[in-house]
Amino acid sequence: MQRPGHLASSTASRTSRQRSATFVRYQPIVTLSAPLDRHVVAVEALTGAPVHAVVEDDGRAERDGLVADDLRRLRAVVADLTALPAPGARLLPVFVNLEPVSLSMLTPATVHQLLHPLLQRTSVVVEVTERSLLHDPAGLLRGIRHLRQAGCAIAVDDVGSTPAALALLSLIEPDVVKLDMGLLHDPFTPSAAATVAAVRDQADRTGALVLAEGIETRQQEQKALSTGADLGQGWRYGRSLGWPPVSAATDGASPLETALQAARRNLAVSSRHYRSPFAVLSQTHTVRRGSQRLLTQMSRHLEDQALNNTADAVVLAALTTPAALHGLTRRRFEALGRTATFTAVSAPGMPRRPCHGVVGQPLNPLSPIAGEWVMTVLTPFFAGMLAARPVPRPGDEARRGQSPCDDYDYAVSYDRAEVVQASRCLVRELDPLPLAVDHGRRSPAGEVSPRLDAER
């Protein structure tokens, strides 16, 4: 644990290491929990290098170029940190950045190859920016799952820059939530207040840490404290350093590592695997029997929460058959596609684009979700789910899941933790979407990445 601007380092290793084309700098992250002491408890690795010039065709060449560039940057960070000849010294936890297009393509083998050497020396927190969450939630969550299985923690960066993505925080359950610097630099608005309230609720429920970025003045530090931030980052605590940080304390975990371990334990408890939404809800709720007419009205009540709510919503649904998506139901899904942040519907034989703005997922007929009727709505301040299974009519077992039936066994929940757990069953079924490139964090070819300029 170090004072700002006084991170321990190995001078010999600095002078002897060969610098690659990708250069790495480290910006301090401090604890805000102590009134007077601002101990450095972690660093963020910032990289800069010429960015690939790629051919614009169908987007595949650009995607491949960005992924290759992203992984080269990560390898440079790992090489920089693992080259320290400091036996027994433990590095401070390090935050690293990965683009969403790279996250969605990660495999367990790739994660092990890239990060295993660094994970032997310190805790690794992988950041994904909030504005990237909406394009391919399934691919993103799959990559995050691989990172967590390898021992990494997850941070969502720039929270508040894209309010529409707030509802997805519950599905990701990040270990660290990094508030966008605009929340500190700009006047406090109702939208900013809603972001802070949603983040505080997430942190209180899951044990996640809140980090405020861009702190330059005492006034901004006070504003960060008023949001409940646990950690701070910005020029007030020192500019970025050109050498890796070594913790002065070599025995035991740092306070940040202890907090991350506690957050991972909470996540492990909340991540028990269930096969379907109905299986989740039926564990804690009395299963009732109701008619198709009743469940239709209950489903529409949940849909109204997304259609009429001023907060952005994530809608995840399953139907017993694609034929159920017709008439008024189809028109309501089209409205959800226009209104909600993300809308997906699954069923055996479901088209990939059943209607405008809606992601369709064809289910394997043997999937445990096949045949269930599910409607889920998640917003930053609301969570609700209806999950039902058809009651077979006598002599109708062979047609189960292929045609509407008269009665259903069902359960309803408005408990956020339970709804999130059940929603993951639906998200796991979603195939990754065709990848689109996020240009928001890249420079034209030949320029230096703006990540170094964003270190405030």
C-alpha positions as CSV (number, residue, x, y, z in Angstrom):
1,M,0.0,0.0,0.0
2,Q,1.5,3.3,-1.1
3,R,1.1,7.0,-0.9
4,P,-0.1,8.8,-4.1
5,G,2.9,9.5,-6.4
6,H,5.2,7.2,-4.3
7,L,4.6,3.7,-5.8
8,A,7.5,1.4,-5.2
9,S,9.3,0.2,-8.4
10,S,12.4,-1.5,-9.6
11,T,14.7,1.0,-11.3
12,A,16.9,-1.8,-12.6
13,S,14.0,-3.5,-14.3
14,R,12.8,-0.1,-15.8
15,T,16.1,0.4,-17.5
16,S,16.7,-3.1,-18.5
17,R,13.3,-3.9,-19.9
18,Q,12.9,-3.6,-23.7
19,R,9.9,-1.4,-24.5
20,S,7.6,-2.7,-27.2
21,A,5.7,-0.5,-29.7
22,T,2.9,-0.6,-27.2
23,F,3.8,1.5,-24.1
24,V,2.1,1.2,-20.7
25,R,1.5,3.7,-18.0
26,Y,-0.1,3.2,-14.6
27,Q,-2.6,5.6,-13.0
28,P,-3.1,5.3,-9.2
29,I,-6.4,4.3,-7.7
30,V,-6.9,5.4,-4.0
31,T,-9.2,4.5,-1.2
32,L,-11.7,7.2,-0.2
33,S,-12.8,5.3,3.0
34,A,-10.2,6.9,5.3
35,P,-10.9,10.6,6.0
36,L,-7.3,11.9,5.6
37,D,-5.3,9.1,4.1
38,R,-5.5,8.4,0.4
39,H,-3.6,5.2,0.1
40,V,-3.0,3.8,-3.4
41,V,-4.7,0.4,-3.5
42,A,-4.6,-0.4,-7.2
43,V,-3.6,1.0,-10.6
44,E,-5.2,1.2,-14.0
45,A,-3.0,0.1,-16.9
46,L,-3.3,2.7,-19.7
47,T,-1.8,1.8,-23.1
48,G,-1.0,3.8,-26.2
49,A,0.2,2.6,-29.6
50,P,-0.5,3.2,-33.3
51,V,-3.9,1.7,-34.2
52,H,-4.3,-0.7,-37.1
53,A,-5.3,0.7,-40.4
54,V,-7.9,-1.8,-41.6
55,V,-9.9,-2.4,-44.8
56,E,-13.5,-1.4,-44.6
57,D,-15.5,-4.3,-46.2
58,D,-18.2,-6.2,-44.4
59,G,-16.7,-5.1,-41.1
60,R,-14.9,-8.5,-40.5
61,A,-11.4,-7.1,-41.3
62,E,-12.0,-4.1,-39.0
63,R,-13.3,-6.4,-36.2
64,D,-10.3,-8.7,-36.6
65,G,-7.9,-5.7,-36.6
66,L,-9.4,-4.3,-33.4
67,V,-9.3,-7.7,-31.6
68,A,-5.7,-8.2,-32.6
69,D,-4.8,-4.7,-31.4
70,D,-6.7,-5.2,-28.2
71,L,-5.0,-8.4,-27.3
72,R,-1.6,-7.0,-28.2
73,R,-2.2,-4.2,-25.7
74,L,-3.2,-6.7,-23.0
75,R,-0.1,-8.8,-23.7
76,A,2.0,-5.7,-23.4
77,V,0.5,-5.0,-19.9
78,V,1.0,-8.6,-18.8
79,A,4.6,-8.6,-20.1
80,D,5.4,-5.3,-18.4
81,L,4.1,-6.4,-15.0
82,T,5.4,-10.0,-15.0
83,A,9.0,-8.8,-16.0
84,L,9.6,-7.3,-12.6
85,P,12.5,-9.2,-10.9
86,A,11.0,-8.8,-7.4
87,P,10.8,-12.2,-5.7
88,G,8.1,-12.4,-3.1
89,A,6.8,-8.9,-3.9
90,R,3.1,-8.8,-4.8
91,L,1.9,-6.3,-7.3
92,L,-0.9,-4.0,-6.5
93,P,-4.2,-5.0,-8.1
94,V,-4.3,-3.9,-11.7
95,F,-7.3,-2.7,-13.8
96,V,-7.1,-3.5,-17.6
97,N,-9.3,-2.6,-20.5
98,L,-10.8,-4.9,-23.1
99,E,-13.1,-3.9,-25.9
100,P,-16.5,-5.6,-26.1
101,V,-15.7,-7.1,-29.4
102,S,-12.7,-8.9,-27.8
103,L,-14.7,-9.9,-24.7
104,S,-17.3,-11.6,-26.7
105,M,-14.7,-13.7,-28.5
106,L,-12.8,-14.9,-25.4
107,T,-12.5,-18.6,-24.7
108,P,-11.4,-20.2,-21.5
109,A,-8.1,-21.2,-23.2
110,T,-7.5,-17.7,-24.5
111,V,-8.1,-16.2,-21.0
112,H,-5.7,-18.7,-19.4
113,Q,-3.0,-18.0,-21.9
114,L,-3.3,-14.3,-21.7
115,L,-3.8,-13.7,-18.0
116,H,-2.6,-16.7,-16.0
117,P,1.0,-15.3,-15.5
118,L,-0.3,-12.0,-14.2
119,L,-2.9,-13.7,-11.9
120,Q,0.0,-15.4,-10.2
121,R,1.3,-12.0,-9.1
122,T,-1.8,-9.9,-8.4
123,S,-5.6,-9.5,-8.7
124,V,-6.8,-8.5,-12.2
125,V,-9.9,-6.4,-12.7
126,V,-11.1,-6.3,-16.4
127,E,-13.0,-3.2,-17.4
128,V,-15.8,-3.1,-19.9
129,T,-17.3,0.3,-20.8
130,E,-21.0,0.8,-20.1
131,R,-21.8,2.1,-23.6
132,S,-20.7,-1.3,-25.0
133,L,-23.2,-3.4,-23.0
134,L,-26.2,-3.1,-25.3
135,H,-25.1,-4.5,-28.6
136,D,-24.5,-8.2,-27.7
137,P,-25.4,-8.9,-24.0
138,A,-25.1,-12.7,-24.6
139,G,-21.6,-12.6,-26.0
140,L,-20.5,-10.1,-23.4
141,L,-21.8,-12.1,-20.5
142,R,-20.2,-15.3,-21.9
143,G,-16.8,-13.6,-22.0
144,I,-17.3,-12.2,-18.5
145,R,-18.1,-15.7,-17.3
146,H,-14.8,-17.0,-18.7
147,L,-12.9,-14.2,-17.1
148,R,-14.5,-14.9,-13.7
149,Q,-13.8,-18.6,-13.9
150,A,-10.1,-17.7,-14.4
151,G,-10.1,-15.6,-11.3
152,C,-10.6,-12.1,-12.7
153,A,-12.8,-9.4,-11.2
154,I,-15.1,-7.3,-13.5
155,A,-15.6,-3.6,-13.6
156,V,-18.1,-1.6,-15.6
157,D,-16.6,1.6,-16.8
158,D,-18.2,5.0,-17.6
159,V,-21.4,4.2,-15.7
160,G,-23.8,7.1,-16.3
161,S,-22.6,7.8,-19.8
162,T,-25.3,5.6,-21.3
163,P,-28.3,5.5,-18.9
164,A,-30.0,2.9,-21.1
165,A,-27.4,0.3,-20.0
166,L,-28.1,0.7,-16.3
167,A,-30.6,-2.2,-16.3
168,L,-27.9,-4.6,-17.4
169,L,-25.8,-4.0,-14.3
170,S,-28.0,-6.5,-12.5
171,L,-27.2,-9.2,-15.0
172,I,-23.4,-8.5,-15.0
173,E,-23.1,-8.0,-11.2
174,P,-19.8,-6.2,-11.5
175,D,-17.3,-6.3,-8.7
176,V,-16.5,-2.6,-9.3
177,V,-18.7,0.1,-10.7
178,K,-16.7,3.1,-12.2
179,L,-18.8,6.3,-12.3
180,D,-18.4,8.3,-15.4
181,M,-16.4,11.5,-14.8
182,G,-19.3,13.6,-16.1
183,L,-21.1,12.9,-12.9
184,L,-18.4,14.9,-11.0
185,H,-17.6,17.5,-13.7
186,D,-21.1,18.5,-14.8
187,P,-24.0,19.9,-12.8
188,F,-26.0,17.3,-10.9
189,T,-29.2,16.5,-12.9
190,P,-32.2,14.2,-12.2
191,S,-30.6,11.7,-14.7
192,A,-27.4,11.8,-12.7
193,A,-29.3,11.3,-9.4
194,A,-31.1,8.3,-10.9
195,T,-27.7,6.8,-12.0
196,V,-26.3,7.3,-8.5
197,A,-29.4,5.8,-6.9
198,A,-29.2,2.7,-9.2
199,V,-25.5,2.3,-8.5
200,R,-25.9,2.6,-4.8
201,D,-28.7,0.0,-4.8
202,Q,-26.5,-2.4,-6.9
203,A,-23.6,-1.9,-4.5
204,D,-25.6,-2.4,-1.4
205,R,-27.2,-5.6,-2.7
206,T,-24.0,-7.2,-4.1
207,G,-21.1,-5.7,-2.2
208,A,-19.7,-4.1,-5.3
209,L,-17.2,-1.3,-4.9
210,V,-17.9,2.2,-6.4
211,L,-15.0,4.0,-8.0
212,A,-15.3,7.7,-9.0
213,E,-13.1,8.7,-12.0
214,G,-11.8,12.1,-13.0
215,I,-11.2,13.6,-9.5
216,E,-9.1,16.7,-9.9
217,T,-10.2,19.0,-7.1
218,R,-11.2,18.8,-3.5
219,Q,-14.8,19.8,-4.5
220,Q,-14.9,16.9,-6.9
221,E,-13.6,14.6,-4.2
222,Q,-16.4,15.8,-1.9
223,K,-18.9,15.2,-4.7
224,A,-17.5,11.7,-5.2
225,L,-17.9,11.0,-1.4
226,S,-21.5,12.2,-1.5
227,T,-22.2,9.5,-4.2
228,G,-20.9,6.8,-1.8
229,A,-17.7,6.2,-3.8
230,D,-15.3,3.8,-2.1
231,L,-12.4,4.5,-4.5
232,G,-11.1,7.5,-6.4
233,Q,-9.0,8.0,-9.5
234,G,-7.7,11.2,-11.1
235,W,-5.0,13.8,-11.3
236,R,-5.7,14.8,-7.7
237,Y,-3.9,11.6,-6.7
238,G,-1.1,11.7,-9.1
239,R,-0.4,11.5,-12.9
240,S,0.2,8.1,-14.6
241,L,3.5,6.5,-13.9
242,G,5.8,4.8,-16.5
243,W,6.7,1.8,-14.4
244,P,4.8,-1.1,-12.7
245,P,3.7,-0.7,-9.1
246,V,4.9,-3.0,-6.4
247,S,3.0,-3.1,-3.1
248,A,5.2,-2.3,-0.1
249,A,3.2,-4.9,1.9
250,T,4.2,-8.4,0.7
251,D,2.2,-10.3,3.3
252,G,-1.5,-10.7,3.0
253,A,-4.1,-9.2,0.7
254,S,-4.6,-5.4,0.2
255,P,-7.9,-3.9,1.4
256,L,-9.1,-3.8,-2.2
257,E,-8.2,-7.5,-2.7
258,T,-10.1,-8.3,0.5
259,A,-13.2,-6.4,-0.8
260,L,-13.0,-8.1,-4.2
261,Q,-12.8,-11.5,-2.5
262,A,-15.9,-10.8,-0.5
263,A,-17.7,-9.6,-3.6
264,R,-16.8,-12.8,-5.4
265,R,-18.1,-14.9,-2.5
266,N,-21.4,-13.0,-2.7
267,L,-21.6,-13.6,-6.4
268,A,-20.9,-17.4,-6.0
269,V,-23.8,-17.6,-3.5
270,S,-26.1,-15.8,-6.0
271,S,-25.0,-17.8,-9.1
272,R,-26.4,-21.2,-8.4
273,H,-27.2,-22.9,-11.7
274,Y,-30.8,-23.6,-12.5
275,R,-32.1,-25.0,-15.8
276,S,-35.0,-22.7,-16.5
277,P,-36.8,-19.6,-15.2
278,F,-39.7,-21.7,-14.0
279,A,-37.3,-23.9,-12.0
280,V,-35.9,-20.8,-10.3
281,L,-39.2,-19.3,-9.3
282,S,-40.8,-22.6,-8.3
283,Q,-38.1,-23.1,-5.6
284,T,-39.4,-20.2,-3.5
285,H,-42.9,-19.4,-4.7
286,T,-46.1,-21.4,-4.6
287,V,-47.0,-22.6,-8.0
288,R,-50.5,-21.7,-9.1
289,R,-52.6,-22.9,-11.9
290,G,-54.3,-20.4,-14.3
291,S,-55.8,-20.0,-17.7
292,Q,-54.2,-18.7,-20.8
293,R,-56.4,-15.6,-20.6
294,L,-55.2,-14.9,-17.0
295,L,-51.5,-15.3,-17.9
296,T,-51.9,-13.1,-21.0
297,Q,-53.2,-10.2,-18.8
298,M,-50.4,-10.8,-16.2
299,S,-47.8,-10.8,-19.0
300,R,-49.2,-7.5,-20.4
301,H,-49.0,-6.0,-16.9
302,L,-45.3,-6.7,-16.9
303,E,-44.9,-5.4,-20.5
304,D,-46.6,-2.2,-19.4
305,Q,-43.8,-1.6,-16.9
306,A,-41.4,-1.5,-19.8
307,L,-43.6,0.5,-22.1
308,N,-44.7,3.1,-19.6
309,N,-41.6,3.3,-17.4
310,T,-39.4,6.4,-17.9
311,A,-36.3,4.2,-17.0
312,D,-34.9,2.0,-19.8
313,A,-35.8,-1.6,-19.6
314,V,-34.4,-5.0,-20.6
315,V,-37.1,-7.4,-21.8
316,L,-36.4,-11.2,-21.9
317,A,-39.3,-13.5,-23.0
318,A,-39.9,-17.1,-24.0
319,L,-43.0,-18.4,-25.8
320,T,-44.2,-21.9,-26.2
321,T,-44.3,-21.5,-30.0
322,P,-43.5,-18.8,-32.6
323,A,-47.1,-18.9,-33.6
324,A,-47.9,-17.2,-30.2
325,L,-46.2,-14.0,-31.6
326,H,-49.2,-12.8,-33.6
327,G,-51.9,-10.2,-33.5
328,L,-51.9,-7.9,-30.4
329,T,-48.9,-9.9,-28.9
330,R,-46.8,-9.1,-32.0
331,R,-47.8,-5.4,-31.9
332,R,-46.8,-5.2,-28.3
333,F,-43.4,-6.8,-29.0
334,E,-42.9,-4.3,-31.8
335,A,-43.6,-1.5,-29.3
336,L,-41.2,-3.1,-26.8
337,G,-38.6,-3.3,-29.6
338,R,-38.9,0.5,-30.2
339,T,-39.1,1.4,-26.5
340,A,-36.9,-1.0,-24.4
341,T,-33.1,-1.0,-24.3
342,F,-33.0,-4.6,-25.3
343,T,-35.7,-7.1,-26.2
344,A,-35.3,-10.8,-26.9
345,V,-37.8,-13.6,-27.3
346,S,-37.0,-17.3,-27.5
347,A,-39.0,-20.3,-28.7
348,P,-38.4,-23.5,-30.7
349,G,-38.3,-22.4,-34.4
350,M,-38.3,-18.6,-33.5
351,P,-36.9,-16.5,-36.4
352,R,-33.7,-14.5,-35.6
353,R,-35.6,-11.2,-36.3
354,P,-39.2,-11.9,-35.5
355,C,-40.1,-8.2,-35.6
356,H,-38.4,-4.9,-35.8
357,G,-36.1,-4.2,-32.8
358,V,-36.5,-7.6,-31.3
359,V,-33.8,-10.4,-31.1
360,G,-35.2,-13.8,-31.8
361,Q,-33.6,-17.0,-30.4
362,P,-34.6,-20.4,-31.8
363,L,-34.5,-22.9,-29.0
364,N,-33.4,-26.5,-29.2
365,P,-36.6,-28.5,-28.6
366,L,-34.7,-30.4,-25.9
367,S,-33.8,-27.1,-24.0
368,P,-35.3,-27.0,-20.5
369,I,-36.8,-23.6,-21.5
370,A,-38.6,-25.0,-24.5
371,G,-42.3,-25.0,-23.8
372,E,-42.1,-22.4,-21.0
373,W,-44.0,-19.1,-21.2
374,V,-41.8,-16.4,-19.7
375,M,-42.0,-12.6,-19.5
376,T,-39.3,-10.7,-17.7
377,V,-38.8,-6.9,-17.3
378,L,-35.7,-5.4,-15.7
379,T,-35.2,-1.7,-15.2
380,P,-32.8,0.1,-12.8
381,F,-35.7,0.3,-10.3
382,F,-38.1,-2.5,-11.2
383,A,-37.8,-6.3,-11.7
384,G,-40.6,-8.7,-12.5
385,M,-41.0,-12.1,-14.0
386,L,-43.8,-14.4,-14.9
387,A,-42.8,-18.1,-15.6
388,A,-45.3,-20.8,-16.6
389,R,-45.4,-24.3,-18.0
390,P,-48.4,-25.7,-19.9
391,V,-50.5,-28.4,-18.2
392,P,-50.8,-31.3,-20.8
393,R,-54.3,-32.2,-21.8
394,P,-55.2,-35.9,-21.7
395,G,-53.7,-37.6,-24.7
396,D,-51.9,-34.5,-25.8
397,E,-48.4,-35.2,-24.5
398,A,-46.9,-35.6,-28.0
399,R,-48.1,-32.0,-28.9
400,R,-46.8,-30.4,-25.8
401,G,-44.9,-27.2,-26.5
402,Q,-46.2,-27.1,-30.1
403,S,-49.7,-25.6,-29.6
404,P,-51.4,-23.4,-27.1
405,C,-53.0,-25.2,-24.1
406,D,-55.8,-24.1,-21.8
407,D,-54.1,-24.1,-18.4
408,Y,-50.6,-23.4,-17.1
409,D,-48.8,-23.8,-13.8
410,Y,-47.2,-20.5,-13.1
411,A,-45.2,-18.4,-10.6
412,V,-44.5,-14.7,-10.4
413,S,-41.7,-12.8,-8.7
414,Y,-40.8,-9.2,-8.1
415,D,-37.6,-10.0,-6.1
416,R,-34.7,-8.5,-8.1
417,A,-32.1,-11.1,-7.0
418,E,-34.4,-13.9,-8.0
419,V,-35.5,-12.3,-11.3
420,V,-31.9,-11.7,-12.2
421,Q,-31.0,-15.3,-11.4
422,A,-33.9,-16.6,-13.5
423,S,-33.1,-14.2,-16.4
424,R,-29.6,-15.7,-16.7
425,C,-31.2,-18.9,-17.9
426,L,-32.7,-17.0,-20.8
427,V,-29.5,-15.1,-21.6
428,R,-27.5,-18.3,-21.6
429,E,-29.6,-19.5,-24.5
430,L,-29.0,-16.4,-26.7
431,D,-26.5,-16.8,-29.5
432,P,-23.9,-14.0,-29.9
433,L,-25.0,-11.4,-32.3
434,P,-23.1,-10.4,-35.4
435,L,-20.3,-8.2,-34.1
436,A,-20.3,-4.5,-34.7
437,V,-17.4,-2.2,-34.1
438,D,-17.5,0.4,-31.3
439,H,-15.5,3.4,-32.6
440,G,-16.0,5.4,-29.5
441,R,-12.6,4.5,-28.0
442,R,-10.4,4.3,-31.1
443,S,-8.4,6.9,-33.0
444,P,-7.7,7.1,-36.7
445,A,-4.9,5.0,-38.0
446,G,-1.5,6.3,-36.9
447,E,-2.7,8.3,-33.9
448,V,-2.3,7.5,-30.3
449,S,-5.2,5.9,-28.5
450,P,-7.3,8.4,-26.5
451,R,-7.2,6.1,-23.4
452,L,-4.1,7.9,-22.3
453,D,-5.8,11.2,-22.7
454,A,-8.8,10.0,-20.6
455,E,-6.7,9.3,-17.5
456,R,-8.1,12.3,-15.6
